[in-house]
């Protein structure tokens, strides 16, 4: 068994990253009112990335309430984007200035191998979140998918043959939010489109958790490798994709990443921690994002990677959507259940109702594509933590009590089998797990994962 590597609170440290970090801090202090006040005493450059932990955190609430004070005075925004990855009623609005897409374009260009033609990509975009012209990448066709004629245009682009200098002649990759890839794939299946008409070799999914079921559907239909990307739109540069060697997520060097304890702001001592990120200049030059508490929780992989010295990680989900056993004399805090694991388990159960994606209404889809209607809640009853999983069904559990009870037992068994630590805690009497079934249309549940 290979020796375990030392776990640092910062992932991907190097001299280049330190130089960019100091440029980020200098720019923020000189040009943004918010950081000029917050970091006014910061007069000397950092000598080590770990010194970043001495600075205060930036919360989502601060990003919302101080958004104008966070804007740099030497820049003019060209893009306003909106994030929907939250259960809050209002989206988070972010600003970008001209030139911030340059680094992303250079990264994409680095995919070219020597004299080999660069690949053409079709990038499905959600116009409802804003359109970032500066982030357009040469060779990536940005196309919306909200109307039937969008779908027809996508097929034409995928079938086309091109002669752009330095690029392949056919579109070889699909990229976009998982919900858009789902819609395109189901549309093609429902309309008997033969994927042999295309030359897709890679499908890259982002925004939503990609379950093994949907990974299989995408791989089977397109006959392509499936890439899985993690990032947050409010933190430019926070980008991770799965390593081809160990299959765990690995961060790009465009953001400094820290892991903090779940219950405090101290550096994480174990593999599980809250994700804190800092965008590196010139990314986020219009709206610097320094030590942003993302609200996401990650778990560092224990297995060594044959290609990298530092370990990869897995996303566990939002901190607010975790069932955590607190640290005690018997051991550190431990995640017993997460929204990511629940999404993996429940995704294959067709009885659960779905809140359809609004953009699919103009596509003529026959199948329902959207967010499953379930909710994880926690309480304490008789001194014992009670974990309650509520499911809204497509059919009435009241009118079909026998099938309802069978489904309740099946779901409970699947969840406990998928997370043995929770199963042991339930068997020992330290936790309860109950599954509540709700009538169709009776809840406001929607599982944003």
C-alpha positions in Angstrom: 0.0 0.0 0.0 1.6 3.4 -1.1 2.5 5.8 1.7 -0.1 8.4 2.3 0.9 11.9 1.1 0.7 14.9 3.3 -2.6 16.8 3.0 -2.1 20.5 2.6 -4.9 23.0 3.1 -4.0 24.5 -0.3 -4.1 22.6 -3.5 -1.8 23.2 -6.4 0.7 25.6 -4.9 3.7 26.8 -7.0 5.8 29.9 -7.6 3.7 31.0 -10.6 0.5 30.8 -8.5 2.1 32.9 -5.8 3.1 35.6 -8.3 -0.5 35.7 -9.6 -1.9 35.7 -6.1 0.1 38.8 -5.1 -0.9 40.5 -8.4 -4.6 39.7 -7.5 -4.3 41.1 -4.0 -2.4 44.3 -5.2 -5.1 44.9 -7.9 -7.9 44.4 -5.5 -6.5 46.7 -2.8 -5.7 49.5 -5.4 -8.9 49.4 -7.4 -11.8 48.1 -5.4 -13.4 50.0 -2.5 -14.4 46.8 -0.7 -10.9 45.3 -0.6 -9.2 48.7 -0.1 -11.0 48.8 3.3 -10.7 45.1 4.1 -7.1 44.6 3.2 -5.8 48.2 3.7 -3.1 47.0 6.1 -1.8 44.5 3.5 1.4 46.3 2.4 3.8 43.5 1.9 3.5 40.7 -0.8 2.8 37.2 0.5 5.9 35.0 0.6 3.9 31.7 0.7 0.4 30.9 -0.6 -0.5 29.5 2.8 -0.4 33.0 4.2 -3.6 33.7 2.3 -5.4 32.0 5.2 -4.6 35.0 7.4 -7.1 37.1 5.4 -10.8 37.1 6.1 -13.3 35.0 4.2 -15.7 36.4 1.6 -19.3 35.0 2.1 -22.0 34.7 -0.6 -24.0 37.2 1.5 -21.2 39.7 1.2 -20.8 39.0 -2.6 -24.6 39.8 -2.9 -24.8 42.9 -0.6 -21.4 44.5 -1.6 -21.4 43.7 -5.3 -20.9 47.3 -6.4 -18.2 48.0 -3.8 -16.4 44.8 -5.2 -16.2 46.3 -8.7 -12.8 47.6 -9.8 -12.6 51.3 -10.5 -10.2 50.9 -13.5 -12.5 48.6 -15.5 -15.8 48.8 -17.4 -18.0 45.7 -17.4 -18.9 44.2 -20.8 -20.9 41.2 -19.4 -23.4 40.7 -16.6 -24.0 37.1 -15.7 -26.4 35.4 -13.4 -25.9 32.2 -11.3 -28.9 29.9 -10.6 -27.0 27.3 -8.6 -28.7 28.2 -5.3 -32.0 27.6 -3.5 -32.2 31.4 -2.9 -35.1 33.2 -4.6 -32.8 35.8 -6.2 -29.9 35.0 -8.5 -26.3 36.2 -7.9 -25.3 38.8 -10.4 -21.6 39.0 -11.4 -19.7 41.4 -13.7 -16.9 40.8 -16.1 -14.7 43.2 -18.0 -13.1 42.9 -21.5 -10.1 40.6 -21.7 -11.0 38.2 -18.9 -11.7 35.5 -21.4 -8.1 35.6 -22.8 -6.7 33.2 -20.2 -9.5 30.7 -20.9 -8.8 31.0 -24.6 -5.1 30.3 -24.1 -5.9 27.3 -22.0 -8.2 25.9 -24.7 -5.5 26.5 -27.3 -3.1 24.5 -25.3 -5.1 21.4 -26.0 -3.6 21.4 -29.5 -0.9 18.7 -29.7 1.9 20.0 -31.9 0.9 20.2 -35.5 -2.3 18.3 -35.0 -5.5 20.1 -36.0 -7.4 21.6 -33.0 -10.8 20.1 -32.4 -14.1 21.9 -33.2 -16.6 21.9 -30.4 -20.3 22.7 -30.2 -20.9 24.5 -26.9 -24.5 24.6 -25.8 -25.2 27.8 -23.8 -28.1 28.9 -21.6 -29.1 32.4 -22.7 -31.0 32.9 -19.5 -27.7 33.1 -17.5 -26.2 35.8 -19.8 -23.9 35.6 -22.8 -20.2 36.2 -22.3 -18.8 37.3 -25.7 -15.3 37.7 -24.3 -15.3 34.0 -23.2 -15.9 32.8 -26.8 -13.3 30.3 -27.7 -12.0 29.9 -31.3 -13.3 26.7 -32.7 -16.2 26.4 -30.2 -19.6 27.2 -31.7 -21.8 28.7 -28.9 -25.4 27.8 -29.6 -28.5 28.0 -27.4 -31.0 25.2 -27.1 -34.4 26.6 -26.2 -36.4 26.4 -29.4 -37.0 23.8 -32.1 -35.1 25.8 -34.6 -32.1 25.8 -32.2 -32.2 22.0 -32.3 -32.3 21.9 -36.1 -29.4 24.4 -36.2 -27.4 22.1 -33.8 -27.9 19.1 -36.1 -26.8 21.1 -39.1 -23.6 22.3 -37.3 -22.8 18.7 -36.2 -23.2 17.4 -39.7 -21.3 20.2 -41.4 -17.8 19.9 -42.9 -15.5 22.9 -42.4 -12.1 24.2 -43.6 -11.0 26.6 -40.8 -7.2 26.9 -40.8 -5.6 24.8 -38.0 -8.9 23.0 -37.1 -10.4 19.6 -37.7 -13.0 19.5 -40.5 -15.9 18.1 -38.3 -17.3 19.0 -34.9 -15.7 16.4 -32.6 -16.9 17.5 -29.2 -20.1 18.6 -27.3 -19.9 20.8 -24.2 -22.4 22.4 -22.0 -24.5 22.2 -18.9 -25.8 18.7 -18.2 -29.4 19.8 -18.5 -28.7 21.0 -22.1 -26.9 17.8 -23.0 -29.8 15.8 -21.6 -32.3 17.7 -23.7 -30.3 17.4 -26.9 -29.7 13.7 -26.4 -33.3 12.9 -25.7 -34.5 15.0 -28.6 -32.2 13.0 -30.9 -33.4 9.7 -29.5 -37.1 10.7 -29.7 -36.6 11.8 -33.4 -34.6 8.7 -34.4 -31.5 10.6 -35.2 -28.7 8.3 -36.1 -25.5 9.4 -34.1 -23.5 7.8 -36.9 -24.1 11.0 -38.9 -21.8 12.8 -36.5 -18.1 12.5 -35.4 -18.5 13.2 -31.7 -15.5 11.8 -29.7 -16.0 13.8 -26.5 -19.0 15.0 -24.4 -18.1 17.4 -21.7 -20.7 18.0 -19.0 -20.8 20.8 -16.4 -23.1 22.7 -13.9 -25.0 19.7 -12.6 -24.0 16.4 -11.0 -23.5 13.8 -13.6 -24.9 10.5 -12.3 -23.6 7.1 -13.5 -27.0 6.5 -15.2 -26.7 9.6 -17.3 -23.0 9.0 -18.0 -24.1 5.7 -19.5 -26.9 7.2 -21.6 -24.6 9.9 -23.0 -21.8 7.4 -23.7 -24.1 4.9 -25.3 -25.9 7.3 -27.6 -22.9 9.4 -28.7 -20.4 6.7 -28.7 -18.0 9.1 -27.1 -15.8 9.6 -24.0 -17.5 11.5 -21.3 -15.8 14.4 -19.4 -17.1 15.8 -16.1 -16.3 19.4 -15.2 -16.8 21.2 -11.8 -16.7 24.9 -11.4 -18.7 27.9 -10.1 -19.6 30.8 -12.4 -19.0 33.4 -9.7 -15.4 32.2 -9.3 -13.6 32.5 -12.6 -10.7 30.1 -12.8 -12.2 27.6 -10.3 -12.3 24.7 -12.8 -11.8 21.0 -12.2 -12.1 18.0 -14.4 -11.6 14.3 -13.8 -8.1 12.9 -14.2 -7.7 10.2 -16.8 -5.4 8.3 -14.5 -7.2 8.2 -11.2 -10.7 9.4 -12.2 -10.9 12.0 -9.4 -11.4 15.7 -9.9 -8.3 17.9 -10.2 -8.2 21.7 -10.0 -6.7 23.9 -12.6 -3.9 26.4 -11.4 -6.1 29.4 -12.2 -7.5 29.6 -8.7 -6.0 29.1 -5.2 -8.0 26.5 -3.4 -8.2 25.9 0.4 -10.0 23.4 2.6 -11.4 24.4 5.9 -13.1 22.5 8.7 -16.9 22.0 8.4 -17.6 23.6 11.7 -14.9 26.3 11.9 -12.6 28.4 9.7 -9.5 26.4 10.7 -7.6 24.5 8.0 -9.1 21.0 7.5 -7.2 18.3 9.4 -8.8 15.4 7.6 -9.8 14.6 4.0 -13.2 16.4 4.2 -13.4 20.2 4.1 -15.3 23.3 3.0 -14.0 24.6 -0.3 -12.7 28.2 -0.3 -11.4 29.7 -3.6 -9.6 32.8 -4.8 -9.6 33.7 -8.5 -6.2 34.7 -9.9 -5.6 37.9 -11.8 -6.3 38.7 -14.7 -9.4 36.6 -14.1 -12.1 38.3 -12.0 -10.3 41.6 -12.7 -13.7 43.4 -12.8 -15.0 41.8 -9.6 -12.2 40.2 -7.6 -13.1 37.1 -5.6 -10.7 36.5 -2.7 -11.2 33.7 -0.2 -14.7 33.0 -1.3 -16.5 30.4 0.9 -18.3 28.5 -1.9 -20.5 26.5 0.4 -19.4 23.3 -1.2 -17.7 20.4 0.6 -15.1 18.2 -1.0 -13.3 15.0 0.1 -9.7 14.5 -0.8 -9.0 11.1 -2.3 -6.9 8.7 -0.2 -5.6 6.8 -3.3 -2.4 8.0 -4.9 -2.5 9.1 -8.5 0.1 7.6 -10.9 0.3 10.9 -12.8 0.2 13.6 -10.1 1.9 14.0 -6.7 -1.1 15.7 -5.1 -4.3 13.7 -4.7 -7.6 14.4 -6.5 -10.9 15.0 -4.8 -14.6 14.3 -5.0 -17.5 16.8 -4.5 -19.9 15.9 -1.7 -22.3 18.8 -2.3 -23.5 21.9 -0.5 -22.6 22.1 3.2 -26.3 22.9 4.0 -27.3 19.6 2.4 -25.0 17.2 4.3 -25.7 14.9 7.2 -22.6 15.2 9.3 -21.7 13.2 12.4 -19.8 15.8 14.6 -16.3 15.2 15.8 -15.9 13.4 19.1 -13.3 11.6 21.2 -13.8 8.5 18.9 -12.9 10.4 15.7 -13.2 13.4 13.4 -16.4 14.7 11.9 -17.8 12.5 9.2 -20.2 13.0 6.3 -22.9 10.3 6.6 -25.1 11.4 3.7 -24.8 14.0 0.9 -26.9 15.4 -1.8 -24.5 14.1 -4.4 -24.9 10.5 -3.1 -28.7 10.9 -2.9 -28.8 12.1 -6.5 -26.8 9.1 -7.6 -29.2 6.7 -5.8 -32.5 8.4 -6.6 -31.8 9.2 -10.3 -32.6 5.7 -11.3 -36.0 5.6 -9.6 -38.6 6.7 -12.2 -41.5 6.9 -9.6 -40.1 10.3 -8.3 -41.8 13.3 -9.8 -39.8 15.8 -11.8 -39.9 19.6 -12.0 -39.3 20.2 -15.7 -36.6 22.6 -16.9 -38.4 25.7 -18.2 -36.3 25.9 -21.4 -37.6 22.5 -22.6 -41.1 23.8 -23.3 -40.1 25.2 -26.7 -38.3 22.0 -27.8 -41.3 19.7 -28.1 -39.8 17.0 -25.9 -42.1 14.1 -25.0 -40.0 12.9 -22.0 -39.9 15.0 -18.8 -36.4 16.3 -18.2 -35.8 18.3 -15.0 -35.0 18.2 -11.3 -36.3 15.3 -9.3 -38.6 16.5 -6.5 -37.0 15.3 -3.3 -35.8 17.1 -0.1 -33.4 16.1 2.7 -34.3 17.5 6.1 -32.8 17.0 9.6 -34.3 17.3 13.1 -33.9 15.8 16.5 -36.6 13.6 18.0 -36.2 12.2 21.5 -32.6 13.2 21.6 -31.8 11.2 18.4 -31.0 12.9 15.1 -33.7 12.2 12.6 -32.8 12.2 8.9 -35.9 12.6 6.7 -36.0 12.1 3.0 -39.1 13.4 1.4 -40.1 12.3 -2.1 -42.9 13.6 -4.3 -44.2 10.8 -6.5 -45.6 10.7 -10.0 -48.5 8.6 -8.7 -50.6 8.7 -5.5 -49.1 6.8 -2.6 -52.4 7.2 -0.7 -54.3 5.4 -3.5 -51.7 2.7 -3.9 -50.5 1.9 -0.3 -48.9 -1.5 -1.2 -46.6 -0.2 -4.0 -45.9 2.9 -1.8 -44.7 0.8 1.1 -42.6 -1.3 -1.2 -41.0 1.8 -2.7 -40.4 3.3 0.7 -38.5 0.2 1.8 -36.6 0.1 -1.5 -35.4 3.7 -1.3 -34.4 3.3 2.3 -32.4 0.1 1.6 -30.6 1.7 -1.4 -29.6 4.8 0.6 -28.2 2.8 3.5 -26.4 0.4 1.2 -24.8 3.3 -0.7 -23.5 4.9 2.5 -22.5 2.1 5.0 -21.4 4.7 7.6 -25.0 5.9 7.8 -26.2 2.3 8.0 -24.0 1.6 10.9 -25.1 4.8 12.7 -28.7 3.8 12.2 -28.1 0.2 13.4 -26.4 1.6 16.5 -29.3 3.8 17.3 -27.4 7.0 16.9 -29.5 8.2 13.9 -32.9 7.5 12.3 -33.6 7.5 8.6 -37.2 7.9 7.5 -38.6 8.1 3.9 -41.8 10.2 3.5 -43.8 9.8 0.3 -45.9 12.8 -0.9 -48.8 13.2 -3.3 -48.2 14.5 -6.9 -48.1 18.3 -7.0 -48.2 18.6 -3.2 -44.7 19.9 -2.6 -42.3 22.6 -3.6 -39.3 20.2 -3.6 -36.7 20.4 -6.3 -33.3 18.8 -5.9 -30.7 21.2 -7.3 -27.5 19.0 -7.4 
